[in-house]
C-alpha cells in the first residue's frame, strides 16, 4: 500500500530519499498536475543545487494575466471567481521570468496556445512530438517519478484512486512498467473536485508509492470559461456538421470551432429545415451535405473530452455504443459546470464514458480490427492556424521556428482518417486573421512551416465553405482552396499560383465564390442567431449576464484599437450618448459608472460606444 502524507514537503523528501538526487519527473498534460507535490519538489531543488530536477510536461496551465486597466477590471473578478485558490506552478513563473536555476529543466511537448512565444528557455526545450510518442520519450529520458492529481473513493473499505482527467500518457507508461520496460514511482495528490472516472484508470493503492491527502492541499480545479462562438466559427462548425454521417464516429478538437460544430449537429438533429437553410445561405454554390437527424447516432472517440460532448449525449446524438461505451477519451479540461456534471452522473451514466490511454484513442495499433469495426465513417475534426493553396496545414508553429502550441494528436487523427475505410480528416481554418490594422489571409500560397504535409490533404473547411482535396491534382486542389479563401485575397493568391505554373493562365474563380466576405457570413447567420438557434455560449457560461454583454463590446473595442484613427469618433459617440440601464450595469461592472480620472472618463466613453456598436451587430 502507498505511504500517506499530509505535507507536500514531507512527500517531496520521501521522493528524494527513495529515488535519489537525479529526478526525472513526468507531469500529466493540463489538468492532472499535482501542483503541491510539484511545487515542493521545485522548492527543494531551488534550495539544494545538488539536486538535478527535470520536469517533463505538456500544457502548463496558468491564470490569465490582464495587460491594461480595462482588462484588469473585467478579468480580475472572473479570475478570483473561477481560479481563486488555484495554486500557481512555481516553475512556470520562474521560466517566464528567466529565473530557472541551472539545476532545473522544464521540457514540454505541448504549449498553451501562444503563451510561450518569445520565451527563449521554453522554446529551446520544447520537444516536437506526436501525442502518442510522448510516453516513449519520457521513458527514454529515464523517467523515475510520475506525479498525478487523482480522485479517491473507498470500495469495501479499501481505497481506490482514479487517474480521472489524465489517463493519456500515464496508462501507457504504467503498461511499460508492468511489462518490465520502465521503473518509476507513481505519486498521487488527492483532489475531491476531480470526478472519479471508472475503467482503465481506476487503480488500486498498490500502483502508487506515495499519496498526498490533506484538507490543506485541496484546491479548485483549473476551469477555463468557454469563449463566445463568433460568426466565422459558427459558419465553420455548420459546414463541418454537414460532413458527419449518421451512424458514424466523431472526434473534435477543443475551442470555439468544436463548440460550433457540436451546436451545428444539434441544430441539424432538432431542426433539419433550419439547418439546411442556414448552410445554404452560407454557401449557396456549395456541394451537397448531410442533413438527416441522427437516428443511429454517433460514437465518440477523442483524445480530449470537453463539455460539448456532454451536450451531444444529452441531445441524443452521441448514442451509438461500442461495447457499452458511448465515448472514449484520454484527457479532459473544461469549465466548472463540466466537472460538476461528471461528478453528478449516476454510475450507469459515467460507465458509458471511459477514459483510456492516448495510444487507444489516437492510434489503431493494438486491437486494430476491433477499432476498425468501431470507428465507422469516422470524422476527425481539428483546428489549424493556416493552410496553403496546395493543402498543407499549419497548426502548431511559425516559419521562424517559434512554437505556438504543439502537434499534439492532430497528425495521429489525420493518419487514422487515411487508414480507416470511410473516414475523413477535417481541418478547420478561419480564412483571415487581424494583424495590426489590416486583415491577413490564413490561406497562403506557401509557408515555411507545416504540421500536416500536403500529401495528407483531405478536407479543409473555412467559414466560406468546404474544400474536398483528397486524391485531387494540385491544380484542382488550388482551385478548391481558392473557393474557400476570403475574396479580398483571391486575386493575389491566384496570381501566385499562376506564376508558379500550377494553374492554367486562363483560370478564373467562379463568380459564385467571389462574394466571400465577413459581412455576407454575418447576414447568412443572422436569422438563426436571432431565433436563438446559435447562441454565443451554446453549452452555458461561467460569465454573468452582464459580463456576457460586455464581452462583444470589449472585443469590438480591441479590434477598433488596431485602427487608432477610428477611436476619436468612438470616444465622441460614447461621450454624447446617455447609457441605458443595461449599459449602466456594464459600466458599473468595470468601475466606470463614476469616473474620477481622465483615463476612466476616456474608457467610459469608448466602452459606451462599443456597447452600442456590438448591439447593432
Secondary structure, DSSP 8 states (H G I E B T S, - for coil): --EEES-HHHHHHHHHHHH-SEEEEEE-SGGG--HHHHHHHHHHHHH-TT-EEEEEES---------SHHHHHHHHHHHHHHHTT----HHHHHHHHT---TTEEEEES--STTTTTT-HHHHHTB---BGGGHHHHHHHTT--EEEEEEEEEEETTEEEEE-TTB-TTHHHHHHHHHTTS---EEEEEE-TTS----STTEEEGGG-SEEE--GGG-------------HHHHHHHHHHHTT--TT-EEEE-SSHHHHHHHHHHHHHHH-HHHHHHHHHHH-TT---------SS-BEEEEEEE-HHHHHHHHTT-B---BTTBSEEEEEE---HHHHHHHHHS-HHHHHTEEE--HHHHS---SSHHHHHHHSTTEEEEEE-SEEETTS-EE-SB-TTS-BSS--BTHHHHHHHHHHSTT-EEEEE--SEEEETTEEEESEES--S--SB-GGG--EEEETTEEEE-TT--HHHHHHHHHHTS-HHHHHHHHHHHHHTTSS-TT----GGGS---HHHHHHHHHHHHHTTSS-TTTT--SS-HHHHHHHHHHHHHHHHTTSGGGHHHHHHHHHHS---HHHHHHHHHTT-TT--SHHHHHHHHHHHHHHHHHHH-
